[in-house]
Amino acid sequence: MSKGCWLPVSEAMTSSKSAELLSVRVVTPVETFYNGPALSLTANNAKGQFDVLPGHAKFIALLTPGDLVFRTSQKDYQFPLKRGLIYVSDDDVLVLANF
């Protein structure tokens, strides 16, 4: 079986990319809910669940109901999201959220 561009989990976790972080900002209509680093972010759009990792391509999507999950080096955060919008560019992630 050809590896192609995919790395086995053990190689992906030890690659130089694993040291990079996302800069995540989650904003609600009334406050900035979170503003800081994260290892990854998981959310839902019309196509289903997706993950954002460091090095992700530019991306914009409407978020559909489901859990918004982001992982930091200290803690995982999980919140039920009613709807929202996500914009990803150069490891910067902006989530406009309605919880």
N, C-alpha and C positions, 0 to 999 in steps of 0.2 A: 504494500500500500504506500502510495506517495504521500509525503508530508505536505507538499505544496507550500503555502504560506502560513499554515497553521502550526503552532508549537504545542507539544504536549504540555499538560498543566504544570508538570515539574519544571520544564524549561521556561515556560512563560513566567512563573513565579520568581525565577532567579535571574531573569534578564534585566538589563539596565533600565528598561521601562518601569519595572516594579517600584523603583525609587521615586518616580514622578508622582505628583499629586494634581488633582483637580482643584481649582478655586471655585467653590460653590457658593452661590447666593440664592437663598429662597426668600421671596418677598410675597407678603400677603397684602390685601387692600389696606390693612391698618398698621403693619409693622414689617421690619426686616426680621424674618423668623430665624435665619441662620446665615452667617457670613464667615466662611473659613475653608480650610483645606478638607479634602475628602479623597479616599482611595478609589471610590466608585459611586455610581448613582444608578438606581433602577426605577423605572416608571413604566406607565402604559400609554400607548396611543392607539389609533384605530386599527393598526396592524397587529397589536399585541404587546407583550412585555418586551422591553429592551434595556440594555445596560449601556452606560457611558463610562469609559475608562480613559486614562491619560492617553493622548495621541489620537483621540476620536476625530473623525472628519467633521467639518462644519455641518451643523444640523439644526433644524428648527421644526417643531411639531406642536400640535395641539395635544394636550394630555387628557386622557379619559379617566373615568373613575377607577380607582385602584390604589394600591399602596405606593407611596413615594418612599423609597429607601435610599439612604446614603450612609456610607461606611467611612469612619475616620479611624485613625490609629488607636483611639481609646474606646470608641463606642459605635454601635450601629443605631441609626435613627430610623424609625418606621412610623409613617403617619398616613391615615386614610385621606386620599385626595379626591375631591369632587370633580374638579377640572382645573385646567391650567395651560400654560404655554412654557416650552423649554427652548432655550437658545444655547447652542454649544459652539465655541470658537476658540481655538488655540488653548485648550485645557481650561478655559473659563466657561462656567455653566451658570446661566441665569434661569431660575424657575419662577414664573409668576403663578402663584398658587392660590386656590380657593379650597380651604379645608372644610 
